[in-house]
Amino acid sequence: MRKLFLFLCFFTFWGLATVRISAQTMLVSEAISIRNDFGYELIGRLRDRILVFRDKYNDFEIQAYDAQMKPSWSRNLEDLDTRGIQVVAVLAGKNDFSVIHKVRRHGYSALRIHKYDPGANLIDSMMIKDFGERMFNPPVLNYIHSEDRNCIAVYNTSDRSKIEVTCFQLDKMQVLWDKTFELKQEYDEYSPPAMVLSNKGDFFLIAEENNRNRKIEDHMMNILQVQNGVDRLAQVPLPNFLTASAECGFDNKNNQLVVAGLYSDKNKEKANGAFFLRLAVGSSSPQVLHYEPFDDKFVSILRQKDVADDGKGIADSEVKQVILRQDGGAVMIVERSHQLQRGASSGRGFWRDGMRLVIDYYYDDVFVLGFQPDGKPQWKTVLHKKQYSQDDEGTFSSFFLFMNSDKLRFLFNDEIKYENTCSEYVLNPLGEFDRNSLLTTVNQSLRLRFRDALQLNSGECLIPSEFRNKLRLVLLRW
């Protein structure tokens, strides 16, 4: 039930504490045990209640909370049979929420949707797709959604040489199209091709071809577009550079596809600069493609030491998000992270000589680039942080991005331990930032999962806390 970002969830109350921290107000719920839970997702606020979906193995439950984080009611979803069900997504609309799930019976699989009103009463349901009998290769499903969260594309990655995609419109309960795309090169199971969906249901799949050193002269980006159910293929030559990491977004206001990422001269493991690609959809406007190498000053600030003519590049960098600007530009957010495995040279989780493998997780600095509409960087900013943890999948590391029209807030734990301080970087449209102390978890039995937080509106976000198998939810208000 974990996605590109995890929706949060269930909480009970820890004395219902209210804490004022500088300009923020924090409400903390009571603790509930999640020791035996399979998963949970935060639906969001519908009408005057915050709804939470909880998978308790034997049943599915909706819990409602009021504005003060007090429980108001809970209801089991009796229409959902727990046998052979995998929840793919739980998405909120304006006045309802939908549970998209896979049902598997005797080797047969189907994708279904159930829609509920704010009181968790079933108002509609239908089958989205029948996968048929797939005894030895069952569907492995994930999804993306449009910016307005009304269109969803569910894709199957069980076969690495192709991708099955079904696009569905939630408000009309209508399948827009269903297609299977054959890929020239197989992809890694943990990193399928980049995909994005417009508010109209237009779909874009970006796949790299010849993205390796020996074929660098033939390096190309294949962009497959599905518009009104019709396929189109665009090819963008990218000779002499390799793509180290990239993300894409669809600008619904300007009707254009934006791809931003990191490039490398020789080794994809180390980035030497950034690139920006913009393609207008349904117009004759020329494409914009610009490469910008990292200068020594920027690399020196990032590494916190002097460098000169350093051609080694920046290692362990991954593009986390591309935020679109109204002028046609974009903001690219990159985080440096890596893992180290200690204890043996064999696969993860293997026991050897009575010693368990240890996985070290490092989530370090974030750097942000603001691109102008012509693709040239307008500014570059480095946000320093150091996070280290062991055997926790990096659950409490990384950051949460809280977005406003005039600023970006990066919320994160200063250290990954049971009692620590939490901070924020506040970034303005010119790339200037302030670092503020946000809160402390000392003597509060809180361990915040910022990377899984959910923004409710321009002034509120929900942050889950897991402390000794107890779950609380923190409502943070500005």
Secondary structure, 3 states (H helix, E strand, C coil): CCCCCCCCCCCCCCCCEEEEECCEEEEECCCEECCCCCEEEEEEEECCEEEEEEECCCCEEEEEECCCCCEEEEEECCCCCCCCEEEEEEEECCCCEEEEEEEEECCEEEEEEEEECCCCCEEEEEEEEEEEECCCCCCCEEEEECCCCCEEEEEECCCCCEEEEEEEECCCCEEEEEEEEECCCCCECCECCEEEECCCCCEEEEEEECCCHHHHHHCEEEEEEEECCEEEEEEEECCCCEEEEEEEEEECCCCEEEEEEEEECCCCCEECEEEEEEEECCCCCCCEEEEEECCHHHHHHHHCCCCCCCCCCEECEEEEEEEECCCCCEEEEEEEEEEEEECCCCCCCCEECCEECEEEEEEEEEEEEEECCCCCEEEEEEECCCEEEECCCCCCCCCEEEECCCCEEEEEECCCCCCCEEEEEEECCCCCEEEEEEEECCCCCCCECHHHCEEEECCEEEEEEEECCEEEEEEEEC
